[in-house]
Amino acid sequence: MSDWLNPKRVICIVYVAAMFVVAMDATVLNVALQTISRELEVPPAASGILNVGYLVSLAIVLPMAGWLGDKWGTKRTFLLALAIFTGASALCSFADSLAALTLFRVIQGIGGGLLTPVGMAMLFRMFPPQERAKISRALILPIAIAPAVGPIVSGLLVEYLTWRWIFYVSLPIGIPALVFGLFWLKEHREPDAGKLDVPGLLLSAPGLALVMYALSQGPLLGWNTPQIWSAGLAGMLLLAALVKVELSAQKPLLDLRLLGNRLFRTTGFIAMCASAGLLGMLYVFPLMYQNALHVSALDTGLTTFPEAIGLMVASQLVPWTYPRLGPRRVIMMGFGATALIFIMLSMVDASTNPWFIRSLLFGVGIFLGQTVGSVQIAAFATIPPASMGRASTWFTVQNRLGPAIGLAILSGILAAVGTGTVNAAGEMEPNLMAYRAALLGAAGFLLIGTGAAIWIRDADAASTIRKPAAKIPAKEQAAPAES
């Protein structure tokens, strides 16, 4: 029993469980928004505040996640964040108004903003570089299953039970993970964490929040809307001031000096491209499949599900491909193949065999899954344990900005081309070309990532490629002395 509950296994269990509930929460809500607005008697457009409140609160607490973990302890911070997230999920299920539900979503965002960077720091501190390829299974699992299962589960719960059940689903996972971690997770503190960088917090929290708000709401409200461009401009100015302040701080909240590390800088940018391309495709393709090709929401969810299966298969392949091919070739091959599949997806029409589409999406999971796993392994190859908390925070910030930028650009493409055209009879028809252009835009993010991968040097990530030194049996060690 003690061997089964070794610290490495405990961290993997708690990390996967926590990341699963956070990743699923992001997808189950979108399917239920229309039902929630109807039952709470608010306009459908008003329910968008539920996502905005979550994103903004997440952006506010995210910059301080690394410092909190180092100062208070990773176990304490992680479990507190998981308790906040799980408790807020329960409160969301009891909300009787949009205002109450929005407040509880904001609280959820506080927990979600702390969980990912602190959990990632715990994971990479526990596993030395040469073992990180093996834990790619733990890294990819919540990313693979939760986003694909979420819409299907949400659709079934909303149709046969009530929208409140989409928040209940976090409890059977979050509560056991919290109790399990409370008893068996090991604490870690950094003795040289320093004091809170107050100027950095005062600039980064509102700066990131305003930028995230502008990126998420710009496609919906219009980029020319005063509240959008003013929020985006104010956010950019705050972040520009943040750069100057953080570079002069002895213990910065967001350590921009980490970008001087070539491997960390390059892989962070590649991770942004991967998340922008993948989540952009998963946003555009279901819209095209339902609105332009007139397929039901349930069939669309079942058609996109093979992408998650591909990701799970990829997680088993990474420990084999990564050390043999090296991160540079794995990332370039994965990005190139996935970009080609995105281009093929942009060509499907109503006559395309659904199983052909499913096979393409399975291929997306296979190729891009290995890329995502390799990027996360290589990114922290040269980061010392003492800097892991701030490095995981910065990496998470980039990964949050990636999807926001991707969705903003792809939504802009859809709006520019126009998702509907007027036929000769004066009726509105879906414009398939708009969705095809947006999917090509998603492929463009991956091609940019492919170009960036050229700058990766496998020698920089050598510590993650080398196999652990074999242990010499005691008898063999004693042999020279006996002779």
BAMAR-646238 format. One record per residue (C-alpha): x, y, z; residue number from 1. Coordinates in nm, 3 decimals, always signed. Layout:
# BAMAR-646238
{px X&py Y&pz Z&num NUM}
...
END
This chain:
# BAMAR-646238
{px +0.000&py +0.000&pz +0.000&num 1}
{px +0.282&py +0.239&pz +0.088&num 2}
{px +0.450&py +0.171&pz -0.249&num 3}
{px +0.122&py +0.231&pz -0.432&num 4}
{px +0.087&py +0.566&pz -0.252&num 5}
{px +0.437&py +0.687&pz -0.333&num 6}
{px +0.461&py +1.068&pz -0.378&num 7}
{px +0.495&py +1.051&pz -0.757&num 8}
{px +0.179&py +0.846&pz -0.801&num 9}
{px -0.013&py +1.065&pz -0.556&num 10}
{px +0.074&py +1.383&pz -0.749&num 11}
{px -0.031&py +1.225&pz -1.080&num 12}
{px -0.368&py +1.117&pz -0.938&num 13}
{px -0.450&py +1.452&pz -0.780&num 14}
{px -0.323&py +1.652&pz -1.079&num 15}
{px -0.523&py +1.453&pz -1.336&num 16}
{px -0.842&py +1.471&pz -1.128&num 17}
{px -0.814&py +1.847&pz -1.072&num 18}
{px -0.726&py +1.927&pz -1.433&num 19}
{px -1.013&py +1.706&pz -1.552&num 20}
{px -1.281&py +1.900&pz -1.363&num 21}
{px -1.133&py +2.235&pz -1.476&num 22}
{px -1.113&py +2.129&pz -1.842&num 23}
{px -1.463&py +1.979&pz -1.841&num 24}
{px -1.612&py +2.288&pz -1.677&num 25}
{px -1.501&py +2.498&pz -1.975&num 26}
{px -1.701&py +2.287&pz -2.221&num 27}
{px -2.014&py +2.178&pz -2.031&num 28}
{px -2.134&py +2.535&pz -1.974&num 29}
{px -2.135&py +2.644&pz -2.339&num 30}
{px -2.387&py +2.379&pz -2.438&num 31}
{px -2.621&py +2.477&pz -2.154&num 32}
{px -2.609&py +2.857&pz -2.191&num 33}
{px -2.929&py +2.880&pz -2.395&num 34}
{px -3.121&py +2.665&pz -2.145&num 35}
{px -2.984&py +2.862&pz -1.849&num 36}
{px -3.087&py +3.197&pz -2.002&num 37}
{px -3.437&py +3.065&pz -2.069&num 38}
{px -3.491&py +2.924&pz -1.719&num 39}
{px -3.345&py +3.231&pz -1.546&num 40}
{px -3.553&py +3.453&pz -1.778&num 41}
{px -3.265&py +3.660&pz -1.916&num 42}
{px -3.175&py +3.736&pz -2.281&num 43}
{px -2.940&py +3.474&pz -2.435&num 44}
{px -2.675&py +3.741&pz -2.495&num 45}
{px -2.674&py +3.828&pz -2.125&num 46}
{px -2.571&py +3.475&pz -2.026&num 47}
{px -2.231&py +3.536&pz -2.187&num 48}
{px -2.133&py +3.717&pz -1.865&num 49}
{px -2.092&py +3.372&pz -1.707&num 50}
{px -1.790&py +3.300&pz -1.925&num 51}
{px -1.659&py +3.656&pz -1.905&num 52}
{px -1.671&py +3.659&pz -1.523&num 53}
{px -1.483&py +3.329&pz -1.508&num 54}
{px -1.212&py +3.439&pz -1.753&num 55}
{px -1.158&py +3.777&pz -1.589&num 56}
{px -1.127&py +3.637&pz -1.234&num 57}
{px -0.894&py +3.365&pz -1.363&num 58}
{px -0.673&py +3.627&pz -1.529&num 59}
{px -0.659&py +3.834&pz -1.209&num 60}
{px -0.529&py +3.552&pz -0.984&num 61}
{px -0.318&py +3.367&pz -1.241&num 62}
{px -0.005&py +3.592&pz -1.216&num 63}
{px +0.028&py +3.531&pz -0.840&num 64}
{px -0.016&py +3.151&pz -0.858&num 65}
{px +0.356&py +3.073&pz -0.872&num 66}
{px +0.443&py +3.303&pz -0.582&num 67}
{px +0.158&py +3.167&pz -0.367&num 68}
{px +0.273&py +2.811&pz -0.424&num 69}
{px +0.633&py +2.897&pz -0.339&num 70}
{px +0.543&py +3.106&pz -0.032&num 71}
{px +0.251&py +2.917&pz +0.124&num 72}
{px +0.339&py +2.570&pz -0.007&num 73}
{px +0.223&py +2.394&pz -0.319&num 74}
{px +0.005&py +2.143&pz -0.133&num 75}
{px -0.178&py +2.409&pz +0.066&num 76}
{px -0.227&py +2.638&pz -0.234&num 77}
{px -0.333&py +2.359&pz -0.470&num 78}
{px -0.584&py +2.203&pz -0.231&num 79}
{px -0.724&py +2.544&pz -0.135&num 80}
{px -0.775&py +2.620&pz -0.506&num 81}
{px -0.940&py +2.281&pz -0.562&num 82}
{px -1.168&py +2.339&pz -0.262&num 83}
{px -1.265&py +2.684&pz -0.394&num 84}
{px -1.335&py +2.547&pz -0.741&num 85}
{px -1.535&py +2.247&pz -0.618&num 86}
{px -1.729&py +2.451&pz -0.361&num 87}
{px -1.814&py +2.715&pz -0.620&num 88}
{px -1.939&py +2.439&pz -0.852&num 89}
{px -2.182&py +2.328&pz -0.582&num 90}
{px -2.295&py +2.688&pz -0.528&num 91}
{px -2.351&py +2.733&pz -0.904&num 92}
{px -2.595&py +2.442&pz -0.902&num 93}
{px -2.810&py +2.621&pz -0.643&num 94}
{px -2.808&py +2.967&pz -0.806&num 95}
{px -3.154&py +3.113&pz -0.867&num 96}
{px -3.053&py +3.425&pz -1.062&num 97}
{px -2.801&py +3.530&pz -1.323&num 98}
{px -2.628&py +3.761&pz -1.073&num 99}
{px -2.579&py +3.479&pz -0.821&num 100}
{px -2.458&py +3.237&pz -1.090&num 101}
{px -2.212&py +3.497&pz -1.220&num 102}
{px -2.074&py +3.555&pz -0.869&num 103}
{px -2.018&py +3.183&pz -0.818&num 104}
{px -1.852&py +3.156&pz -1.162&num 105}
{px -1.615&py +3.435&pz -1.059&num 106}
{px -1.525&py +3.234&pz -0.748&num 107}
{px -1.473&py +2.929&pz -0.970&num 108}
{px -1.232&py +3.131&pz -1.182&num 109}
{px -1.022&py +3.211&pz -0.873&num 110}
{px -0.978&py +2.841&pz -0.803&num 111}
{px -0.922&py +2.752&pz -1.168&num 112}
{px -0.660&py +3.024&pz -1.211&num 113}
{px -0.446&py +2.881&pz -0.930&num 114}
{px -0.485&py +2.510&pz -1.003&num 115}
{px -0.305&py +2.471&pz -1.336&num 116}
{px +0.028&py +2.651&pz -1.270&num 117}
{px +0.063&py +2.521&pz -0.914&num 118}
{px -0.022&py +2.167&pz -1.021&num 119}
{px +0.224&py +2.181&pz -1.310&num 120}
{px +0.499&py +2.308&pz -1.079&num 121}
{px +0.432&py +2.021&pz -0.837&num 122}
{px +0.448&py +1.768&pz -1.118&num 123}
{px +0.773&py +1.890&pz -1.273&num 124}
{px +0.945&py +1.933&pz -0.937&num 125}
{px +0.866&py +1.574&pz -0.842&num 126}
{px +0.975&py +1.414&pz -1.170&num 127}
{px +1.333&py +1.471&pz -1.291&num 128}
{px +1.376&py +1.571&pz -1.658&num 129}
{px +1.458&py +1.219&pz -1.779&num 130}
{px +1.127&py +1.084&pz -1.640&num 131}
{px +0.898&py +1.351&pz -1.782&num 132}
{px +0.830&py +1.174&pz -2.112&num 133}
{px +0.670&py +0.892&pz -1.912&num 134}
{px +0.427&py +1.127&pz -1.735&num 135}
{px +0.298&py +1.264&pz -2.066&num 136}
{px +0.010&py +1.024&pz -2.007&num 137}
{px -0.088&py +1.225&pz -1.700&num 138}
{px -0.040&py +1.557&pz -1.881&num 139}
{px -0.253&py +1.473&pz -2.184&num 140}
{px -0.531&py +1.269&pz -2.020&num 141}
{px -0.743&py +1.559&pz -1.885&num 142}
{px -0.674&py +1.764&pz -2.201&num 143}
{px -0.788&py +1.472&pz -2.416&num 144}
{px -1.100&py +1.341&pz -2.247&num 145}
{px -1.264&py +1.636&pz -2.072&num 146}
{px -1.315&py +1.876&pz -2.368&num 147}
{px -1.452&py +1.595&pz -2.585&num 148}
{px -1.676&py +1.436&pz -2.321&num 149}
{px -1.800&py +1.769&pz -2.183&num 150}
{px -2.040&py +1.870&pz -2.464&num 151}
{px -2.188&py +1.518&pz -2.484&num 152}
{px -2.240&py +1.493&pz -2.108&num 153}
{px -2.380&py +1.846&pz -2.094&num 154}
{px -2.623&py +1.780&pz -2.378&num 155}
{px -2.755&py +1.464&pz -2.211&num 156}
{px -2.787&py +1.630&pz -1.868&num 157}
{px -2.965&py +1.936&pz -2.005&num 158}
{px -3.201&py +1.727&pz -2.216&num 159}
{px -3.295&py +1.460&pz -1.961&num 160}
{px -3.234&py +1.626&pz -1.622&num 161}
{px -3.159&py +1.996&pz -1.565&num 162}
{px -2.877&py +2.240&pz -1.635&num 163}
{px -2.786&py +2.234&pz -1.265&num 164}
{px -2.641&py +1.887&pz -1.311&num 165}
{px -2.357&py +2.023&pz -1.527&num 166}
{px -2.211&py +2.168&pz -1.206&num 167}
{px -2.282&py +1.858&pz -0.998&num 168}
{px -2.049&py +1.649&pz -1.217&num 169}
{px -1.744&py +1.822&pz -1.065&num 170}
{px -1.828&py +1.705&pz -0.713&num 171}
{px -1.773&py +1.325&pz -0.746&num 172}
{px -1.423&py +1.398&pz -0.883&num 173}
{px -1.323&py +1.713&pz -0.696&num 174}
{px -1.421&py +1.602&pz -0.343&num 175}
{px -1.238&py +1.264&pz -0.346&num 176}
{px -0.931&py +1.431&pz -0.503&num 177}
{px -0.936&py +1.694&pz -0.228&num 178}
{px -0.955&py +1.434&pz +0.052&num 179}
{px -0.694&py +1.212&pz -0.114&num 180}
{px -0.452&py +1.503&pz -0.156&num 181}
{px -0.512&py +1.622&pz +0.200&num 182}
{px -0.384&py +1.293&pz +0.343&num 183}
{px -0.113&py +1.188&pz +0.100&num 184}
{px +0.013&py +1.488&pz -0.096&num 185}
{px +0.356&py +1.614&pz +0.014&num 186}
{px +0.414&py +1.982&pz +0.096&num 187}
{px +0.682&py +2.191&pz -0.074&num 188}
{px +0.788&py +2.549&pz -0.005&num 189}
{px +1.061&py +2.758&pz -0.160&num 190}
{px +1.270&py +2.919&pz +0.118&num 191}
{px +1.369&py +3.207&pz -0.110&num 192}
{px +1.021&py +3.295&pz -0.238&num 193}
{px +1.052&py +3.659&pz -0.128&num 194}
{px +0.777&py +3.912&pz -0.066&num 195}
{px +0.478&py +3.965&pz -0.290&num 196}
{px +0.562&py +4.184&pz -0.589&num 197}
{px +0.281&py +4.434&pz -0.533&num 198}
{px +0.360&py +4.662&pz -0.833&num 199}
{px +0.369&py +4.355&pz -1.057&num 200}
{px +0.033&py +4.237&pz -0.924&num 201}
{px -0.130&py +4.579&pz -0.962&num 202}
{px -0.022&py +4.590&pz -1.327&num 203}
{px -0.056&py +4.225&pz -1.434&num 204}
{px -0.396&py +4.145&pz -1.278&num 205}
{px -0.600&py +4.424&pz -1.444&num 206}
{px -0.382&py +4.413&pz -1.757&num 207}
{px -0.446&py +4.047&pz -1.826&num 208}
{px -0.811&py +4.075&pz -1.723&num 209}
{px -0.876&py +4.362&pz -1.965&num 210}
{px -0.695&py +4.190&pz -2.253&num 211}
{px -0.884&py +3.863&pz -2.192&num 212}
{px -1.212&py +4.055&pz -2.180&num 213}
{px -1.139&py +4.233&pz -2.507&num 214}
{px -1.031&py +3.914&pz -2.685&num 215}
{px -1.329&py +3.710&pz -2.566&num 216}
{px -1.597&py +3.975&pz -2.621&num 217}
{px -1.458&py +4.151&pz -2.928&num 218}
{px -1.598&py +3.897&pz -3.177&num 219}
{px -1.942&py +3.917&pz -3.009&num 220}
{px -1.978&py +4.291&pz -2.947&num 221}
{px -1.767&py +4.417&pz -3.235&num 222}
{px -1.407&py +4.538&pz -3.232&num 223}
{px -1.516&py +4.898&pz -3.294&num 224}
{px -1.729&py +4.902&pz -2.979&num 225}
{px -1.583&py +5.163&pz -2.738&num 226}
{px -1.583&py +4.924&pz -2.442&num 227}
{px -1.384&py +4.667&pz -2.640&num 228}
{px -1.112&py +4.882&pz -2.790&num 229}
{px -1.075&py +5.089&pz -2.473&num 230}
{px -1.042&py +4.774&pz -2.260&num 231}
{px -0.791&py +4.623&pz -2.502&num 232}
{px -0.587&py +4.944&pz -2.522&num 233}
{px -0.584&py +4.991&pz -2.143&num 234}
{px -0.482&py +4.628&pz -2.095&num 235}
{px -0.196&py +4.656&pz -2.343&num 236}
{px -0.069&py +4.974&pz -2.177&num 237}
{px -0.073&py +4.809&pz -1.836&num 238}
{px +0.113&py +4.505&pz -1.969&num 239}
{px +0.368&py +4.730&pz -2.139&num 240}
{px +0.432&py +4.903&pz -1.806&num 241}
{px +0.450&py +4.558&pz -1.644&num 242}
{px +0.745&py +4.462&pz -1.865&num 243}
{px +0.952&py +4.756&pz -1.742&num 244}
{px +0.859&py +4.701&pz -1.376&num 245}
{px +0.920&py +4.325&pz -1.378&num 246}
{px +1.260&py +4.348&pz -1.546&num 247}
{px +1.381&py +4.575&pz -1.266&num 248}
{px +1.227&py +4.373&pz -0.980&num 249}
{px +1.450&py +4.140&pz -0.780&num 250}
{px +1.171&py +3.882&pz -0.729&num 251}
{px +0.917&py +3.956&pz -1.004&num 252}
{px +0.567&py +3.810&pz -0.998&num 253}
{px +0.592&py +3.725&pz -1.369&num 254}
{px +0.958&py +3.647&pz -1.428&num 255}
{px +1.018&py +3.782&pz -1.779&num 256}
{px +1.385&py +3.693&pz -1.748&num 257}
{px +1.279&py +3.333&pz -1.810&num 258}
{px +1.222&py +3.436&pz -2.172&num 259}
{px +1.599&py +3.468&pz -2.198&num 260}
{px +1.600&py +3.087&pz -2.189&num 261}
{px +1.584&py +2.997&pz -2.560&num 262}
{px +1.412&py +2.660&pz -2.516&num 263}
{px +1.152&py +2.791&pz -2.270&num 264}
{px +1.082&py +3.096&pz -2.490&num 265}
{px +1.043&py +2.894&pz -2.810&num 266}
{px +0.831&py +2.615&pz -2.665&num 267}
{px +0.606&py +2.867&pz -2.491&num 268}
{px +0.534&py +3.037&pz -2.823&num 269}
{px +0.477&py +2.698&pz -2.988&num 270}
{px +0.232&py +2.605&pz -2.711&num 271}
{px +0.036&py +2.924&pz -2.784&num 272}
{px +0.016&py +2.830&pz -3.151&num 273}
{px -0.095&py +2.475&pz -3.068&num 274}
{px -0.373&py +2.587&pz -2.832&num 275}
{px -0.488&py +2.860&pz -3.072&num 276}
{px -0.504&py +2.617&pz -3.363&num 277}
{px -0.661&py +2.320&pz -3.183&num 278}
{px -0.924&py +2.505&pz -2.981&num 279}
{px -0.992&py +2.728&pz -3.280&num 280}
{px -1.065&py +2.422&pz -3.493&num 281}
{px -1.281&py +2.268&pz -3.218&num 282}
{px -1.479&py +2.594&pz -3.216&num 283}
{px -1.517&py +2.642&pz -3.592&num 284}
{px -1.571&py +2.284&pz -3.712&num 285}
{px -1.876&py +2.206&pz -3.490&num 286}
{px -2.030&py +2.537&pz -3.604&num 287}
{px -1.974&py +2.442&pz -3.967&num 288}
{px -2.102&py +2.089&pz -3.916&num 289}
{px -2.423&py +2.206&pz -3.748&num 290}
{px -2.500&py +2.538&pz -3.918&num 291}
{px -2.374&py +2.479&pz -4.271&num 292}
{px -2.404&py +2.100&pz -4.306&num 293}
{px -2.717&py +2.070&pz -4.083&num 294}
{px -2.595&py +1.791&pz -3.854&num 295}
{px -2.743&py +1.761&pz -3.503&num 296}
{px -2.549&py +1.875&pz -3.196&num 297}
{px -2.530&py +1.520&pz -3.058&num 298}
{px -2.399&py +1.378&pz -3.387&num 299}
{px -2.148&py +1.661&pz -3.402&num 300}
{px -2.021&py +1.576&pz -3.055&num 301}
{px -1.992&py +1.208&pz -3.145&num 302}
{px -1.808&py +1.298&pz -3.467&num 303}
{px -1.550&py +1.512&pz -3.289&num 304}
{px -1.501&py +1.259&pz -3.008&num 305}
{px -1.239&py +1.050&pz -3.200&num 306}
{px -1.003&py +1.346&pz -3.156&num 307}
{px -0.997&py +1.265&pz -2.783&num 308}
{px -0.928&py +0.898&pz -2.855&num 309}
{px -0.638&py +1.004&pz -3.076&num 310}
{px -0.500&py +1.219&pz -2.794&num 311}
{px -0.513&py +0.926&pz -2.556&num 312}
{px -0.328&py +0.705&pz -2.804&num 313}
{px -0.073&py +0.983&pz -2.856&num 314}
{px -0.007&py +0.996&pz -2.481&num 315}
{px +0.106&py +0.632&pz -2.501&num 316}
{px +0.331&py +0.705&pz -2.799&num 317}
{px +0.515&py +1.010&pz -2.660&num 318}
{px +0.739&py +0.809&pz -2.419&num 319}
{px +0.858&py +0.614&pz -2.727&num 320}
{px +0.876&py +0.886&pz -2.996&num 321}
{px +1.012&py +1.172&pz -2.784&num 322}
{px +1.346&py +1.018&pz -2.679&num 323}
{px +1.405&py +0.858&pz -3.020&num 324}
{px +1.315&py +1.149&pz -3.250&num 325}
{px +1.378&py +1.444&pz -3.017&num 326}
{px +1.138&py +1.733&pz -2.952&num 327}
{px +1.224&py +1.927&pz -3.269&num 328}
{px +1.127&py +1.653&pz -3.513&num 329}
{px +0.823&py +1.537&pz -3.313&num 330}
{px +0.686&py +1.894&pz -3.297&num 331}
{px +0.754&py +1.975&pz -3.664&num 332}
{px +0.609&py +1.647&pz -3.791&num 333}
{px +0.307&py +1.675&pz -3.562&num 334}
{px +0.231&py +2.035&pz -3.657&num 335}
{px +0.279&py +1.970&pz -4.029&num 336}
{px +0.055&py +1.663&pz -4.034&num 337}
{px -0.215&py +1.834&pz -3.828&num 338}
{px -0.213&py +2.145&pz -4.049&num 339}
{px -0.267&py +1.917&pz -4.351&num 340}
{px -0.561&py +1.751&pz -4.175&num 341}
{px -0.713&py +2.092&pz -4.094&num 342}
{px -0.692&py +2.178&pz -4.465&num 343}
{px -0.869&py +1.851&pz -4.549&num 344}
{px -1.139&py +1.925&pz -4.290&num 345}
{px -1.201&py +2.260&pz -4.460&num 346}
{px -1.296&py +2.071&pz -4.778&num 347}
{px -1.568&py +1.848&pz -4.632&num 348}
{px -1.928&py +1.896&pz -4.742&num 349}
{px -2.267&py +1.733&pz -4.694&num 350}
{px -2.168&py +1.434&pz -4.910&num 351}
{px -1.851&py +1.352&pz -4.712&num 352}
{px -1.862&py +1.019&pz -4.529&num 353}
{px -1.886&py +1.087&pz -4.152&num 354}
{px -1.638&py +0.808&pz -4.081&num 355}
{px -1.382&py +0.980&pz -4.303&num 356}
{px -1.429&py +1.296&pz -4.096&num 357}
{px -1.393&py +1.096&pz -3.774&num 358}
{px -1.072&py +0.939&pz -3.902&num 359}
{px -0.935&py +1.287&pz -3.976&num 360}
{px -1.018&py +1.405&pz -3.626&num 361}
{px -0.860&py +1.090&pz -3.483&num 362}
{px -0.548&py +1.186&pz -3.678&num 363}
{px -0.559&py +1.536&pz -3.523&num 364}
{px -0.547&py +1.376&pz -3.180&num 365}
{px -0.261&py +1.142&pz -3.276&num 366}
{px -0.033&py +1.405&pz -3.429&num 367}
{px -0.115&py +1.713&pz -3.224&num 368}
{px -0.127&py +1.509&pz -2.903&num 369}
{px +0.237&py +1.413&pz -2.945&num 370}
{px +0.323&py +1.775&pz -3.019&num 371}
{px +0.150&py +1.905&pz -2.705&num 372}
{px +0.312&py +1.638&pz -2.491&num 373}
{px +0.658&py +1.706&pz -2.635&num 374}
{px +0.623&py +2.083&pz -2.588&num 375}
{px +0.532&py +2.048&pz -2.220&num 376}
{px +0.821&py +1.809&pz -2.159&num 377}
{px +1.081&py +2.020&pz -2.340&num 378}
{px +0.963&py +2.357&pz -2.205&num 379}
{px +1.086&py +2.292&pz -1.851&num 380}
{px +1.397&py +2.091&pz -1.941&num 381}
{px +1.638&py +2.369&pz -1.838&num 382}
{px +1.428&py +2.533&pz -1.564&num 383}
{px +1.576&py +2.482&pz -1.214&num 384}
{px +1.336&py +2.356&pz -0.942&num 385}
{px +1.349&py +2.689&pz -0.755&num 386}
{px +1.210&py +2.872&pz -1.060&num 387}
{px +0.950&py +2.608&pz -1.148&num 388}
{px +0.658&py +2.790&pz -0.982&num 389}
{px +0.709&py +3.115&pz -1.172&num 390}
{px +0.792&py +2.928&pz -1.496&num 391}
{px +0.469&py +2.726&pz -1.481&num 392}
{px +0.275&py +3.048&pz -1.413&num 393}
{px +0.422&py +3.220&pz -1.718&num 394}
{px +0.366&py +2.908&pz -1.932&num 395}
{px +0.001&py +2.895&pz -1.819&num 396}
{px -0.050&py +3.265&pz -1.898&num 397}
{px +0.070&py +3.202&pz -2.253&num 398}
{px -0.156&py +2.898&pz -2.286&num 399}
{px -0.457&py +3.103&pz -2.174&num 400}
{px -0.380&py +3.379&pz -2.420&num 401}
{px -0.337&py +3.134&pz -2.709&num 402}
{px -0.701&py +3.016&pz -2.733&num 403}
{px -0.829&py +3.370&pz -2.672&num 404}
{px -0.618&py +3.504&pz -2.961&num 405}
{px -0.712&py +3.209&pz -3.182&num 406}
{px -1.086&py +3.242&pz -3.123&num 407}
{px -1.071&py +3.618&pz -3.173&num 408}
{px -0.893&py +3.587&pz -3.510&num 409}
{px -1.104&py +3.295&pz -3.637&num 410}
{px -1.426&py +3.468&pz -3.528&num 411}
{px -1.303&py +3.774&pz -3.714&num 412}
{px -1.255&py +3.561&pz -4.028&num 413}
{px -1.609&py +3.423&pz -3.995&num 414}
{px -1.748&py +3.774&pz -3.957&num 415}
{px -1.542&py +3.917&pz -4.245&num 416}
{px -1.641&py +3.647&pz -4.494&num 417}
{px -1.996&py +3.618&pz -4.361&num 418}
{px -2.158&py +3.298&pz -4.237&num 419}
{px -2.475&py +3.360&pz -4.436&num 420}
{px -2.563&py +3.462&pz -4.793&num 421}
{px -2.891&py +3.567&pz -4.949&num 422}
{px -3.012&py +3.345&pz -5.233&num 423}
{px -3.218&py +3.444&pz -5.538&num 424}
{px -3.540&py +3.398&pz -5.341&num 425}
{px -3.423&py +3.642&pz -5.075&num 426}
{px -3.368&py +3.370&pz -4.816&num 427}
{px -3.061&py +3.343&pz -4.596&num 428}
{px -2.841&py +3.040&pz -4.661&num 429}
{px -2.529&py +2.930&pz -4.471&num 430}
{px -2.202&py +3.028&pz -4.636&num 431}
{px -1.970&py +2.728&pz -4.623&num 432}
{px -1.676&py +2.935&pz -4.747&num 433}
{px -1.662&py +3.136&pz -4.423&num 434}
{px -1.608&py +2.823&pz -4.215&num 435}
{px -1.354&py +2.689&pz -4.463&num 436}
{px -1.157&py +3.012&pz -4.444&num 437}
{px -1.160&py +2.997&pz -4.063&num 438}
{px -1.034&py +2.637&pz -4.064&num 439}
{px -0.751&py +2.742&pz -4.296&num 440}
{px -0.677&py +3.015&pz -4.042&num 441}
{px -0.652&py +2.746&pz -3.771&num 442}
{px -0.407&py +2.558&pz -3.994&num 443}
{px -0.210&py +2.882&pz -4.025&num 444}
{px -0.144&py +2.887&pz -3.649&num 445}
{px +0.007&py +2.539&pz -3.675&num 446}
{px +0.224&py +2.636&pz -3.969&num 447}
{px +0.356&py +2.930&pz -3.767&num 448}
{px +0.434&py +2.684&pz -3.487&num 449}
{px +0.613&py +2.460&pz -3.736&num 450}
{px +0.836&py +2.750&pz -3.837&num 451}
{px +0.912&py +2.833&pz -3.474&num 452}
{px +1.009&py +2.471&pz -3.404&num 453}
{px +1.308&py +2.514&pz -3.638&num 454}
{px +1.474&py +2.714&pz -3.357&num 455}
{px +1.453&py +2.424&pz -3.111&num 456}
{px +1.782&py +2.250&pz -3.043&num 457}
{px +1.746&py +1.898&pz -2.914&num 458}
{px +2.074&py +1.944&pz -2.727&num 459}
{px +1.899&py +2.201&pz -2.502&num 460}
{px +1.644&py +1.936&pz -2.401&num 461}
{px +1.903&py +1.658&pz -2.365&num 462}
{px +1.817&py +1.607&pz -1.996&num 463}
{px +1.462&py +1.500&pz -2.090&num 464}
{px +1.584&py +1.262&pz -2.359&num 465}
{px +1.851&py +1.075&pz -2.164&num 466}
{px +1.747&py +0.756&pz -1.995&num 467}
{px +1.811&py +0.718&pz -1.621&num 468}
{px +2.142&py +0.551&pz -1.541&num 469}
{px +2.100&py +0.181&pz -1.474&num 470}
{px +2.152&py +0.076&pz -1.116&num 471}
{px +2.452&py -0.150&pz -1.061&num 472}
{px +2.371&py -0.458&pz -0.853&num 473}
{px +2.537&py -0.470&pz -0.512&num 474}
{px +2.727&py -0.788&pz -0.599&num 475}
{px +2.884&py -0.626&pz -0.908&num 476}
{px +2.978&py -0.318&pz -0.706&num 477}
{px +3.155&py -0.539&pz -0.452&num 478}
{px +3.336&py -0.750&pz -0.714&num 479}
{px +3.635&py -0.517&pz -0.778&num 480}
{px +3.705&py -0.495&pz -0.407&num 481}
{px +3.706&py -0.874&pz -0.375&num 482}
{px +3.950&py -0.918&pz -0.662&num 483}
END
